[in-house]
Amino acid sequence: GVALLPDLVYRPWSLEGDRIESRDISGSLPVVQVGMVWRRGSGLPQAARDFIGLAQSQRMVRQRPEKIGR
């Protein structure tokens, strides 16, 4: 699996250090497209609605600087 951890948490000298690969991601990250599906006619749980709202707000935040530069 994949996990994003702050530098403070990763310790290469720990027991798991030889099994963990560390990569610097401080630069730009590639864009990931995410899709969601759910059964037609069924309601969305609050957690799903919260996730959609968060994803939409982050999308708007990320698009703003691009539009300013045009």
mmCIF file of the N, C-alpha and C atoms, coordinates in Angstrom:
data_MODEL
# 
_entry.id   MODEL 
# 
loop_
_atom_site.group_PDB 
_atom_site.id 
_atom_site.type_symbol 
_atom_site.label_atom_id 
_atom_site.label_alt_id 
_atom_site.label_comp_id 
_atom_site.label_asym_id 
_atom_site.label_entity_id 
_atom_site.label_seq_id 
_atom_site.pdbx_PDB_ins_code 
_atom_site.Cartn_x 
_atom_site.Cartn_y 
_atom_site.Cartn_z 
_atom_site.occupancy 
_atom_site.B_iso_or_equiv 
_atom_site.pdbx_formal_charge 
_atom_site.auth_seq_id 
_atom_site.auth_comp_id 
_atom_site.auth_asym_id 
_atom_site.auth_atom_id 
_atom_site.pdbx_PDB_model_num 
ATOM 1   N N  . GLY A 1 1  ? 0.809   -1.178 0.000   1.00 0.00 ? 1  GLY A N  1 
ATOM 2   C CA . GLY A 1 1  ? 0.000   0.000  0.000   1.00 0.00 ? 1  GLY A CA 1 
ATOM 3   C C  . GLY A 1 1  ? 0.857   1.247  0.000   1.00 0.00 ? 1  GLY A C  1 
ATOM 4   N N  . VAL A 1 2  ? 0.191   2.370  -0.067  1.00 0.00 ? 2  VAL A N  1 
ATOM 5   C CA . VAL A 1 2  ? 0.850   3.673  -0.106  1.00 0.00 ? 2  VAL A CA 1 
ATOM 6   C C  . VAL A 1 2  ? 0.348   4.508  1.056   1.00 0.00 ? 2  VAL A C  1 
ATOM 7   N N  . ALA A 1 3  ? 1.249   5.206  1.699   1.00 0.00 ? 3  ALA A N  1 
ATOM 8   C CA . ALA A 1 3  ? 0.881   6.127  2.777   1.00 0.00 ? 3  ALA A CA 1 
ATOM 9   C C  . ALA A 1 3  ? 1.747   7.367  2.663   1.00 0.00 ? 3  ALA A C  1 
ATOM 10  N N  . LEU A 1 4  ? 1.155   8.516  2.929   1.00 0.00 ? 4  LEU A N  1 
ATOM 11  C CA . LEU A 1 4  ? 1.907   9.766  2.973   1.00 0.00 ? 4  LEU A CA 1 
ATOM 12  C C  . LEU A 1 4  ? 2.173   10.090 4.428   1.00 0.00 ? 4  LEU A C  1 
ATOM 13  N N  . LEU A 1 5  ? 3.442   10.202 4.774   1.00 0.00 ? 5  LEU A N  1 
ATOM 14  C CA . LEU A 1 5  ? 3.834   10.476 6.153   1.00 0.00 ? 5  LEU A CA 1 
ATOM 15  C C  . LEU A 1 5  ? 4.728   11.704 6.193   1.00 0.00 ? 5  LEU A C  1 
ATOM 16  N N  . PRO A 1 6  ? 4.602   12.519 7.213   1.00 0.00 ? 6  PRO A N  1 
ATOM 17  C CA . PRO A 1 6  ? 5.535   13.639 7.349   1.00 0.00 ? 6  PRO A CA 1 
ATOM 18  C C  . PRO A 1 6  ? 6.932   13.122 7.684   1.00 0.00 ? 6  PRO A C  1 
ATOM 19  N N  . ASP A 1 7  ? 7.950   13.907 7.345   1.00 0.00 ? 7  ASP A N  1 
ATOM 20  C CA . ASP A 1 7  ? 9.336   13.525 7.640   1.00 0.00 ? 7  ASP A CA 1 
ATOM 21  C C  . ASP A 1 7  ? 9.533   13.168 9.103   1.00 0.00 ? 7  ASP A C  1 
ATOM 22  N N  . LEU A 1 8  ? 8.824   13.849 9.975   1.00 0.00 ? 8  LEU A N  1 
ATOM 23  C CA . LEU A 1 8  ? 8.969   13.641 11.410  1.00 0.00 ? 8  LEU A CA 1 
ATOM 24  C C  . LEU A 1 8  ? 8.659   12.198 11.815  1.00 0.00 ? 8  LEU A C  1 
ATOM 25  N N  . VAL A 1 9  ? 7.759   11.545 11.089  1.00 0.00 ? 9  VAL A N  1 
ATOM 26  C CA . VAL A 1 9  ? 7.327   10.194 11.441  1.00 0.00 ? 9  VAL A CA 1 
ATOM 27  C C  . VAL A 1 9  ? 8.276   9.127  10.897  1.00 0.00 ? 9  VAL A C  1 
ATOM 28  N N  . TYR A 1 10 ? 8.836   9.349  9.721   1.00 0.00 ? 10 TYR A N  1 
ATOM 29  C CA . TYR A 1 10 ? 9.683   8.336  9.075   1.00 0.00 ? 10 TYR A CA 1 
ATOM 30  C C  . TYR A 1 10 ? 11.056  8.286  9.732   1.00 0.00 ? 10 TYR A C  1 
ATOM 31  N N  . ARG A 1 11 ? 11.447  7.115  10.149  1.00 0.00 ? 11 ARG A N  1 
ATOM 32  C CA . ARG A 1 11 ? 12.762  6.889  10.763  1.00 0.00 ? 11 ARG A CA 1 
ATOM 33  C C  . ARG A 1 11 ? 13.449  5.737  10.030  1.00 0.00 ? 11 ARG A C  1 
ATOM 34  N N  . PRO A 1 12 ? 14.439  6.025  9.172   1.00 0.00 ? 12 PRO A N  1 
ATOM 35  C CA . PRO A 1 12 ? 15.079  4.956  8.403   1.00 0.00 ? 12 PRO A CA 1 
ATOM 36  C C  . PRO A 1 12 ? 15.799  3.931  9.273   1.00 0.00 ? 12 PRO A C  1 
ATOM 37  N N  . TRP A 1 13 ? 16.176  4.286  10.485  1.00 0.00 ? 13 TRP A N  1 
ATOM 38  C CA . TRP A 1 13 ? 16.890  3.365  11.369  1.00 0.00 ? 13 TRP A CA 1 
ATOM 39  C C  . TRP A 1 13 ? 15.944  2.485  12.183  1.00 0.00 ? 13 TRP A C  1 
ATOM 40  N N  . SER A 1 14 ? 14.624  2.658  12.025  1.00 0.00 ? 14 SER A N  1 
ATOM 41  C CA . SER A 1 14 ? 13.669  1.854  12.794  1.00 0.00 ? 14 SER A CA 1 
ATOM 42  C C  . SER A 1 14 ? 13.635  0.418  12.264  1.00 0.00 ? 14 SER A C  1 
ATOM 43  N N  . LEU A 1 15 ? 12.933  -0.447 12.960  1.00 0.00 ? 15 LEU A N  1 
ATOM 44  C CA . LEU A 1 15 ? 12.815  -1.847 12.544  1.00 0.00 ? 15 LEU A CA 1 
ATOM 45  C C  . LEU A 1 15 ? 12.176  -1.981 11.165  1.00 0.00 ? 15 LEU A C  1 
ATOM 46  N N  . GLU A 1 16 ? 11.287  -1.055 10.819  1.00 0.00 ? 16 GLU A N  1 
ATOM 47  C CA . GLU A 1 16 ? 10.608  -1.101 9.522   1.00 0.00 ? 16 GLU A CA 1 
ATOM 48  C C  . GLU A 1 16 ? 11.370  -0.325 8.450   1.00 0.00 ? 16 GLU A C  1 
ATOM 49  N N  . GLY A 1 17 ? 12.455  0.342  8.819   1.00 0.00 ? 17 GLY A N  1 
ATOM 50  C CA . GLY A 1 17 ? 13.181  1.205  7.889   1.00 0.00 ? 17 GLY A CA 1 
ATOM 51  C C  . GLY A 1 17 ? 13.668  0.507  6.640   1.00 0.00 ? 17 GLY A C  1 
ATOM 52  N N  . ASP A 1 18 ? 14.025  -0.762 6.730   1.00 0.00 ? 18 ASP A N  1 
ATOM 53  C CA . ASP A 1 18 ? 14.509  -1.476 5.551   1.00 0.00 ? 18 ASP A CA 1 
ATOM 54  C C  . ASP A 1 18 ? 13.368  -1.932 4.642   1.00 0.00 ? 18 ASP A C  1 
ATOM 55  N N  . ARG A 1 19 ? 12.141  -1.809 5.100   1.00 0.00 ? 19 ARG A N  1 
ATOM 56  C CA . ARG A 1 19 ? 10.977  -2.217 4.298   1.00 0.00 ? 19 ARG A CA 1 
ATOM 57  C C  . ARG A 1 19 ? 10.203  -1.028 3.754   1.00 0.00 ? 19 ARG A C  1 
ATOM 58  N N  . ILE A 1 20 ? 10.607  0.177  4.113   1.00 0.00 ? 20 ILE A N  1 
ATOM 59  C CA . ILE A 1 20 ? 9.884   1.384  3.714   1.00 0.00 ? 20 ILE A CA 1 
ATOM 60  C C  . ILE A 1 20 ? 10.735  2.172  2.729   1.00 0.00 ? 20 ILE A C  1 
ATOM 61  N N  . GLU A 1 21 ? 10.112  2.608  1.654   1.00 0.00 ? 21 GLU A N  1 
ATOM 62  C CA . GLU A 1 21 ? 10.800  3.441  0.672   1.00 0.00 ? 21 GLU A CA 1 
ATOM 63  C C  . GLU A 1 21 ? 10.329  4.875  0.847   1.00 0.00 ? 21 GLU A C  1 
ATOM 64  N N  . SER A 1 22 ? 11.260  5.783  0.954   1.00 0.00 ? 22 SER A N  1 
ATOM 65  C CA . SER A 1 22 ? 10.946  7.197  1.149   1.00 0.00 ? 22 SER A CA 1 
ATOM 66  C C  . SER A 1 22 ? 11.192  7.951  -0.152  1.00 0.00 ? 22 SER A C  1 
ATOM 67  N N  . ARG A 1 23 ? 10.233  8.790  -0.536  1.00 0.00 ? 23 ARG A N  1 
ATOM 68  C CA . ARG A 1 23 ? 10.382  9.630  -1.734  1.00 0.00 ? 23 ARG A CA 1 
ATOM 69  C C  . ARG A 1 23 ? 9.973   11.053 -1.399  1.00 0.00 ? 23 ARG A C  1 
ATOM 70  N N  . ASP A 1 24 ? 10.762  11.997 -1.866  1.00 0.00 ? 24 ASP A N  1 
ATOM 71  C CA . ASP A 1 24 ? 10.464  13.410 -1.642  1.00 0.00 ? 24 ASP A CA 1 
ATOM 72  C C  . ASP A 1 24 ? 9.341   13.840 -2.582  1.00 0.00 ? 24 ASP A C  1 
ATOM 73  N N  . ILE A 1 25 ? 8.282   14.390 -2.034  1.00 0.00 ? 25 ILE A N  1 
ATOM 74  C CA . ILE A 1 25 ? 7.166   14.864 -2.854  1.00 0.00 ? 25 ILE A CA 1 
ATOM 75  C C  . ILE A 1 25 ? 6.893   16.336 -2.584  1.00 0.00 ? 25 ILE A C  1 
ATOM 76  N N  . SER A 1 26 ? 7.933   17.072 -2.204  1.00 0.00 ? 26 SER A N  1 
ATOM 77  C CA . SER A 1 26 ? 7.730   18.480 -1.871  1.00 0.00 ? 26 SER A CA 1 
ATOM 78  C C  . SER A 1 26 ? 7.437   19.325 -3.102  1.00 0.00 ? 26 SER A C  1 
ATOM 79  N N  . GLY A 1 27 ? 7.760   18.827 -4.287  1.00 0.00 ? 27 GLY A N  1 
ATOM 80  C CA . GLY A 1 27 ? 7.457   19.557 -5.513  1.00 0.00 ? 27 GLY A CA 1 
ATOM 81  C C  . GLY A 1 27 ? 6.016   19.317 -5.934  1.00 0.00 ? 27 GLY A C  1 
ATOM 82  N N  . SER A 1 28 ? 5.723   19.647 -7.167  1.00 0.00 ? 28 SER A N  1 
ATOM 83  C CA . SER A 1 28 ? 4.374   19.446 -7.696  1.00 0.00 ? 28 SER A CA 1 
ATOM 84  C C  . SER A 1 28 ? 4.065   17.961 -7.809  1.00 0.00 ? 28 SER A C  1 
ATOM 85  N N  . LEU A 1 29 ? 2.872   17.617 -7.438  1.00 0.00 ? 29 LEU A N  1 
ATOM 86  C CA . LEU A 1 29 ? 2.414   16.233 -7.555  1.00 0.00 ? 29 LEU A CA 1 
ATOM 87  C C  . LEU A 1 29 ? 1.591   16.087 -8.825  1.00 0.00 ? 29 LEU A C  1 
ATOM 88  N N  . PRO A 1 30 ? 1.611   14.919 -9.446  1.00 0.00 ? 30 PRO A N  1 
ATOM 89  C CA . PRO A 1 30 ? 0.784   14.727 -10.635 1.00 0.00 ? 30 PRO A CA 1 
ATOM 90  C C  . PRO A 1 30 ? -0.698  14.786 -10.265 1.00 0.00 ? 30 PRO A C  1 
ATOM 91  N N  . VAL A 1 31 ? -1.488  15.203 -11.223 1.00 0.00 ? 31 VAL A N  1 
ATOM 92  C CA . VAL A 1 31 ? -2.935  15.289 -11.022 1.00 0.00 ? 31 VAL A CA 1 
ATOM 93  C C  . VAL A 1 31 ? -3.518  13.883 -11.049 1.00 0.00 ? 31 VAL A C  1 
ATOM 94  N N  . VAL A 1 32 ? -4.423  13.613 -10.143 1.00 0.00 ? 32 VAL A N  1 
ATOM 95  C CA . VAL A 1 32 ? -5.101  12.321 -10.093 1.00 0.00 ? 32 VAL A CA 1 
ATOM 96  C C  . VAL A 1 32 ? -6.589  12.570 -10.303 1.00 0.00 ? 32 VAL A C  1 
ATOM 97  N N  . GLN A 1 33 ? -7.159  11.913 -11.291 1.00 0.00 ? 33 GLN A N  1 
ATOM 98  C CA . GLN A 1 33 ? -8.592  12.040 -11.516 1.00 0.00 ? 33 GLN A CA 1 
ATOM 99  C C  . GLN A 1 33 ? -9.303  10.991 -10.674 1.00 0.00 ? 33 GLN A C  1 
ATOM 100 N N  . VAL A 1 34 ? -10.346 11.426 -9.979  1.00 0.00 ? 34 VAL A N  1 
ATOM 101 C CA . VAL A 1 34 ? -11.092 10.539 -9.098  1.00 0.00 ? 34 VAL A CA 1 
ATOM 102 C C  . VAL A 1 34 ? -12.540 10.522 -9.556  1.00 0.00 ? 34 VAL A C  1 
ATOM 103 N N  . GLY A 1 35 ? -13.106 9.348  -9.644  1.00 0.00 ? 35 GLY A N  1 
ATOM 104 C CA . GLY A 1 35 ? -14.510 9.213  -9.983  1.00 0.00 ? 35 GLY A CA 1 
ATOM 105 C C  . GLY A 1 35 ? -15.260 8.561  -8.833  1.00 0.00 ? 35 GLY A C  1 
ATOM 106 N N  . MET A 1 36 ? -16.530 8.877  -8.719  1.00 0.00 ? 36 MET A N  1 
ATOM 107 C CA . MET A 1 36 ? -17.359 8.267  -7.674  1.00 0.00 ? 36 MET A CA 1 
ATOM 108 C C  . MET A 1 36 ? -18.607 7.700  -8.329  1.00 0.00 ? 36 MET A C  1 
ATOM 109 N N  . VAL A 1 37 ? -19.024 6.561  -7.864  1.00 0.00 ? 37 VAL A N  1 
ATOM 110 C CA . VAL A 1 37 ? -20.264 5.955  -8.345  1.00 0.00 ? 37 VAL A CA 1 
ATOM 111 C C  . VAL A 1 37 ? -21.096 5.522  -7.149  1.00 0.00 ? 37 VAL A C  1 
ATOM 112 N N  . TRP A 1 38 ? -22.391 5.535  -7.330  1.00 0.00 ? 38 TRP A N  1 
ATOM 113 C CA . TRP A 1 38 ? -23.295 5.024  -6.307  1.00 0.00 ? 38 TRP A CA 1 
ATOM 114 C C  . TRP A 1 38 ? -24.579 4.587  -6.992  1.00 0.00 ? 38 TRP A C  1 
ATOM 115 N N  . ARG A 1 39 ? -25.328 3.777  -6.293  1.00 0.00 ? 39 ARG A N  1 
ATOM 116 C CA . ARG A 1 39 ? -26.552 3.210  -6.849  1.00 0.00 ? 39 ARG A CA 1 
ATOM 117 C C  . ARG A 1 39 ? -27.585 4.313  -7.087  1.00 0.00 ? 39 ARG A C  1 
ATOM 118 N N  . ARG A 1 40 ? -28.138 4.319  -8.284  1.00 0.00 ? 40 ARG A N  1 
ATOM 119 C CA . ARG A 1 40 ? -29.160 5.298  -8.638  1.00 0.00 ? 40 ARG A CA 1 
ATOM 120 C C  . ARG A 1 40 ? -30.342 5.193  -7.677  1.00 0.00 ? 40 ARG A C  1 
ATOM 121 N N  . GLY A 1 41 ? -30.805 6.317  -7.218  1.00 0.00 ? 41 GLY A N  1 
ATOM 122 C CA . GLY A 1 41 ? -31.959 6.335  -6.329  1.00 0.00 ? 41 GLY A CA 1 
ATOM 123 C C  . GLY A 1 41 ? -31.624 6.205  -4.860  1.00 0.00 ? 41 GLY A C  1 
ATOM 124 N N  . SER A 1 42 ? -30.404 5.815  -4.556  1.00 0.00 ? 42 SER A N  1 
ATOM 125 C CA . SER A 1 42 ? -30.036 5.714  -3.139  1.00 0.00 ? 42 SER A CA 1 
ATOM 126 C C  . SER A 1 42 ? -29.416 7.037  -2.691  1.00 0.00 ? 42 SER A C  1 
ATOM 127 N N  . GLY A 1 43 ? -29.621 7.354  -1.447  1.00 0.00 ? 43 GLY A N  1 
ATOM 128 C CA . GLY A 1 43 ? -29.046 8.580  -0.907  1.00 0.00 ? 43 GLY A CA 1 
ATOM 129 C C  . GLY A 1 43 ? -27.566 8.402  -0.603  1.00 0.00 ? 43 GLY A C  1 
ATOM 130 N N  . LEU A 1 44 ? -26.857 9.507  -0.614  1.00 0.00 ? 44 LEU A N  1 
ATOM 131 C CA . LEU A 1 44 ? -25.436 9.459  -0.260  1.00 0.00 ? 44 LEU A CA 1 
ATOM 132 C C  . LEU A 1 44 ? -25.274 9.642  1.237   1.00 0.00 ? 44 LEU A C  1 
ATOM 133 N N  . PRO A 1 45 ? -24.419 8.855  1.856   1.00 0.00 ? 45 PRO A N  1 
ATOM 134 C CA . PRO A 1 45 ? -24.133 9.062  3.281   1.00 0.00 ? 45 PRO A CA 1 
ATOM 135 C C  . PRO A 1 45 ? -23.466 10.427 3.491   1.00 0.00 ? 45 PRO A C  1 
ATOM 136 N N  . GLN A 1 46 ? -23.575 10.954 4.687   1.00 0.00 ? 46 GLN A N  1 
ATOM 137 C CA . GLN A 1 46 ? -22.993 12.252 4.995   1.00 0.00 ? 46 GLN A CA 1 
ATOM 138 C C  . GLN A 1 46 ? -21.491 12.266 4.714   1.00 0.00 ? 46 GLN A C  1 
ATOM 139 N N  . ALA A 1 47 ? -20.797 11.185 5.005   1.00 0.00 ? 47 ALA A N  1 
ATOM 140 C CA . ALA A 1 47 ? -19.349 11.130 4.756   1.00 0.00 ? 47 ALA A CA 1 
ATOM 141 C C  . ALA A 1 47 ? -19.044 11.310 3.268   1.00 0.00 ? 47 ALA A C  1 
ATOM 142 N N  . ALA A 1 48 ? -19.861 10.718 2.401   1.00 0.00 ? 48 ALA A N  1 
ATOM 143 C CA . ALA A 1 48 ? -19.655 10.860 0.956   1.00 0.00 ? 48 ALA A CA 1 
ATOM 144 C C  . ALA A 1 48 ? -19.924 12.293 0.518   1.00 0.00 ? 48 ALA A C  1 
ATOM 145 N N  . ARG A 1 49 ? -20.982 12.906 1.047   1.00 0.00 ? 49 ARG A N  1 
ATOM 146 C CA . ARG A 1 49 ? -21.278 14.303 0.707   1.00 0.00 ? 49 ARG A CA 1 
ATOM 147 C C  . ARG A 1 49 ? -20.157 15.226 1.185   1.00 0.00 ? 49 ARG A C  1 
ATOM 148 N N  . ASP A 1 50 ? -19.621 14.947 2.371   1.00 0.00 ? 50 ASP A N  1 
ATOM 149 C CA . ASP A 1 50 ? -18.502 15.743 2.889   1.00 0.00 ? 50 ASP A CA 1 
ATOM 150 C C  . ASP A 1 50 ? -17.276 15.610 1.988   1.00 0.00 ? 50 ASP A C  1 
ATOM 151 N N  . PHE A 1 51 ? -16.991 14.378 1.549   1.00 0.00 ? 51 PHE A N  1 
ATOM 152 C CA . PHE A 1 51 ? -15.845 14.151 0.671   1.00 0.00 ? 51 PHE A CA 1 
ATOM 153 C C  . PHE A 1 51 ? -16.012 14.907 -0.643  1.00 0.00 ? 51 PHE A C  1 
ATOM 154 N N  . ILE A 1 52 ? -17.200 14.847 -1.228  1.00 0.00 ? 52 ILE A N  1 
ATOM 155 C CA . ILE A 1 52 ? -17.456 15.544 -2.489  1.00 0.00 ? 52 ILE A CA 1 
ATOM 156 C C  . ILE A 1 52 ? -17.266 17.047 -2.309  1.00 0.00 ? 52 ILE A C  1 
ATOM 157 N N  . GLY A 1 53 ? -17.789 17.592 -1.228  1.00 0.00 ? 53 GLY A N  1 
ATOM 158 C CA . GLY A 1 53 ? -17.622 19.025 -0.963  1.00 0.00 ? 53 GLY A CA 1 
ATOM 159 C C  . GLY A 1 53 ? -16.161 19.409 -0.817  1.00 0.00 ? 53 GLY A C  1 
ATOM 160 N N  . LEU A 1 54 ? -15.407 18.607 -0.099  1.00 0.00 ? 54 LEU A N  1 
ATOM 161 C CA . LEU A 1 54 ? -13.979 18.872 0.083   1.00 0.00 ? 54 LEU A CA 1 
ATOM 162 C C  . LEU A 1 54 ? -13.237 18.788 -1.250  1.00 0.00 ? 54 LEU A C  1 
ATOM 163 N N  . ALA A 1 55 ? -13.536 17.768 -2.035  1.00 0.00 ? 55 ALA A N  1 
ATOM 164 C CA . ALA A 1 55 ? -12.872 17.607 -3.332  1.00 0.00 ? 55 ALA A CA 1 
ATOM 165 C C  . ALA A 1 55 ? -13.191 18.776 -4.253  1.00 0.00 ? 55 ALA A C  1 
ATOM 166 N N  . GLN A 1 56 ? -14.443 19.227 -4.264  1.00 0.00 ? 56 GLN A N  1 
ATOM 167 C CA . GLN A 1 56 ? -14.815 20.355 -5.112  1.00 0.00 ? 56 GLN A CA 1 
ATOM 168 C C  . GLN A 1 56 ? -14.123 21.637 -4.664  1.00 0.00 ? 56 GLN A C  1 
ATOM 169 N N  . SER A 1 57 ? -14.028 21.864 -3.369  1.00 0.00 ? 57 SER A N  1 
ATOM 170 C CA . SER A 1 57 ? -13.378 23.087 -2.886  1.00 0.00 ? 57 SER A CA 1 
ATOM 171 C C  . SER A 1 57 ? -11.883 23.063 -3.199  1.00 0.00 ? 57 SER A C  1 
ATOM 172 N N  . GLN A 1 58 ? -11.245 21.903 -3.091  1.00 0.00 ? 58 GLN A N  1 
ATOM 173 C CA . GLN A 1 58 ? -9.821  21.801 -3.420  1.00 0.00 ? 58 GLN A CA 1 
ATOM 174 C C  . GLN A 1 58 ? -9.593  21.999 -4.915  1.00 0.00 ? 58 GLN A C  1 
ATOM 175 N N  . ARG A 1 59 ? -10.513 21.525 -5.704  1.00 0.00 ? 59 ARG A N  1 
ATOM 176 C CA . ARG A 1 59 ? -10.399 21.711 -7.158  1.00 0.00 ? 59 ARG A CA 1 
ATOM 177 C C  . ARG A 1 59 ? -10.433 23.189 -7.498  1.00 0.00 ? 59 ARG A C  1 
ATOM 178 N N  . MET A 1 60 ? -11.326 23.924 -6.862  1.00 0.00 ? 60 MET A N  1 
ATOM 179 C CA . MET A 1 60 ? -11.423 25.364 -7.116  1.00 0.00 ? 60 MET A CA 1 
ATOM 180 C C  . MET A 1 60 ? -10.161 26.087 -6.658  1.00 0.00 ? 60 MET A C  1 
ATOM 181 N N  . VAL A 1 61 ? -9.621  25.699 -5.518  1.00 0.00 ? 61 VAL A N  1 
ATOM 182 C CA . VAL A 1 61 ? -8.406  26.328 -4.997  1.00 0.00 ? 61 VAL A CA 1 
ATOM 183 C C  . VAL A 1 61 ? -7.252  26.081 -5.953  1.00 0.00 ? 61 VAL A C  1 
ATOM 184 N N  . ARG A 1 62 ? -7.145  24.883 -6.486  1.00 0.00 ? 62 ARG A N  1 
ATOM 185 C CA . ARG A 1 62 ? -6.037  24.545 -7.391  1.00 0.00 ? 62 ARG A CA 1 
ATOM 186 C C  . ARG A 1 62 ? -6.187  25.224 -8.742  1.00 0.00 ? 62 ARG A C  1 
ATOM 187 N N  . GLN A 1 63 ? -7.400  25.508 -9.188  1.00 0.00 ? 63 GLN A N  1 
ATOM 188 C CA . GLN A 1 63 ? -7.615  26.125 -10.493 1.00 0.00 ? 63 GLN A CA 1 
ATOM 189 C C  . GLN A 1 63 ? -7.365  27.626 -10.461 1.00 0.00 ? 63 GLN A C  1 
ATOM 190 N N  . ARG A 1 64 ? -7.571  28.254 -9.332  1.00 0.00 ? 64 ARG A N  1 
ATOM 191 C CA . ARG A 1 64 ? -7.450  29.706 -9.242  1.00 0.00 ? 64 ARG A CA 1 
ATOM 192 C C  . ARG A 1 64 ? -6.119  30.248 -9.753  1.00 0.00 ? 64 ARG A C  1 
ATOM 193 N N  . PRO A 1 65 ? -4.969  29.763 -9.286  1.00 0.00 ? 65 PRO A N  1 
ATOM 194 C CA . PRO A 1 65 ? -3.697  30.334 -9.752  1.00 0.00 ? 65 PRO A CA 1 
ATOM 195 C C  . PRO A 1 65 ? -3.494  30.192 -11.261 1.00 0.00 ? 65 PRO A C  1 
ATOM 196 N N  . GLU A 1 66 ? -3.985  29.115 -11.856 1.00 0.00 ? 66 GLU A N  1 
ATOM 197 C CA . GLU A 1 66 ? -3.829  28.930 -13.295 1.00 0.00 ? 66 GLU A CA 1 
ATOM 198 C C  . GLU A 1 66 ? -4.586  30.003 -14.064 1.00 0.00 ? 66 GLU A C  1 
ATOM 199 N N  . LYS A 1 67 ? -5.785  30.340 -13.622 1.00 0.00 ? 67 LYS A N  1 
ATOM 200 C CA . LYS A 1 67 ? -6.593  31.322 -14.333 1.00 0.00 ? 67 LYS A CA 1 
ATOM 201 C C  . LYS A 1 67 ? -6.005  32.721 -14.206 1.00 0.00 ? 67 LYS A C  1 
ATOM 202 N N  . ILE A 1 68 ? -5.368  33.023 -13.093 1.00 0.00 ? 68 ILE A N  1 
ATOM 203 C CA . ILE A 1 68 ? -4.775  34.340 -12.890 1.00 0.00 ? 68 ILE A CA 1 
ATOM 204 C C  . ILE A 1 68 ? -3.632  34.559 -13.878 1.00 0.00 ? 68 ILE A C  1 
ATOM 205 N N  . GLY A 1 69 ? -2.872  33.515 -14.167 1.00 0.00 ? 69 GLY A N  1 
ATOM 206 C CA . GLY A 1 69 ? -1.723  33.634 -15.048 1.00 0.00 ? 69 GLY A CA 1 
ATOM 207 C C  . GLY A 1 69 ? -2.069  33.738 -16.521 1.00 0.00 ? 69 GLY A C  1 
ATOM 208 N N  . ARG A 1 70 ? -3.309  33.498 -16.891 1.00 0.00 ? 70 ARG A N  1 
ATOM 209 C CA . ARG A 1 70 ? -3.696  33.502 -18.316 1.00 0.00 ? 70 ARG A CA 1 
ATOM 210 C C  . ARG A 1 70 ? -3.939  34.878 -18.833 1.00 0.00 ? 70 ARG A C  1 
# 
